[in-house]
Amino acid sequence: MIDRDAYLAYAAQLTERERVLITDFRDWLPATIIDCHAHCNLSEHVHSVDARAYGHMLSTFPSFTLEESSRWHAVLHSGTNIRSLRFPKTFRGVDHRAANDYLLTNSAPDDRVALYGLPDDPEYTLSMLNHSRVSALKMYYSYLEPPATKIYEYFPKLVLAAAQAHDIPIVLHPPRNIVVCLDQIIRLSIDFPRLRVCLAHLSLTKSLVPGLETAFHKLASYPNVVFDTALVPSAEVVSMAIELVGVDRIMYGSDEPLNLIRSVPYTHPEKGERLATDYPYHWVDPKDFQRYRHLAANATHAHWSALGAIRSAIARLPIEKQEATKLAIFHDNAKRFYRF
């Protein structure tokens, strides 16, 4: 069972540390920020959650409405003007046509919508690229069953060609992290040299991994490729991206509402990288929960870890570059790239 409302109620019980962070970042963030990675759709759009999605943290909040988003903005960032690029939840079982219509019809005029494209219905996807409110295109590898392992399996070439012709950027969540998928990303950039590509989650890099420096260095040669920071908790990764790719190609993303999960990463002796939580989310193995929950005793919303990583990375820069870098990451780059 996915008890979405209980999870949101737990998130709303702010800890003292979170209250301090709310005040702290209110004083640090620009007055207007652009969040270029936010999920939003109604509960009625969710017809089912398959086993793969159910066992993953992405199913924590199957729905999250525009009104809920607005209320959480007021809680976490009171006084800050937040503009968002939104798209529906990504897993199979969502009525993505209806969810697209909901966002295209109801999003605030100052916000933007990334169309959720359907790999198995390119005709629908192509027809929707002409919509006046579509500012980007998102397609997802695990929409297919089994999940795609190649970018061109879920981003058909004819759809990419149309996006390039319409000058509509894509939000790309690679099948694997940047190191594993580097050749595919470079091939995409060569095949579609005018297509603007945003690699989500700094291309799936939550920590420094072997080959990351080389991957960032190589992608720096492809100016049509940019990155968002959604749910990246590592200041080292953000700092490396700023240094090697360039500050003008890094954009803030929250991954709302997944940013409301409280968790701490750890390495399980058999299962590898996992998340420890102090709350029994449905995707946490009950035995692992009991054994490792102590690691998450002081965890905050993932939102603050990701924001803290950006702030720490900026603090490593010369003082005279810090303010301009902050404005670039939290506003100017996304304004330019997604044409807010």
Secondary structure, DSSP 8 states (H G I E B T S, - for coil): ---HHHHHHHHHS--HHHHHHHHHHHHHS-SEEEEEEEE-B-GGGB----HHHHTSGGGS-S-B-HHHHHHHHHHHSTT-EEEEEEE---STTB-HHHHHHHHHHHS-TTSEEEEE--TT-HHHHHHHTT-TTEEEEEE-GGGSSS--SSHHHHS-HHHHHHHHHHT--EEE--SS-HHHHHHHHHHHHHHSTT--EEETHHHH-SS--TTHHHHHHHHTT-TTEEEE-TT---HHHHHHHHHHT-GGGEE----BTGGG-B-EEEEETTTEEEEE-SS--TTS-HHHHHHHGGGGTT--BHHHHHHHHHHHHHHTS-HHHHHHHHHIIIIIHHHHHTT-
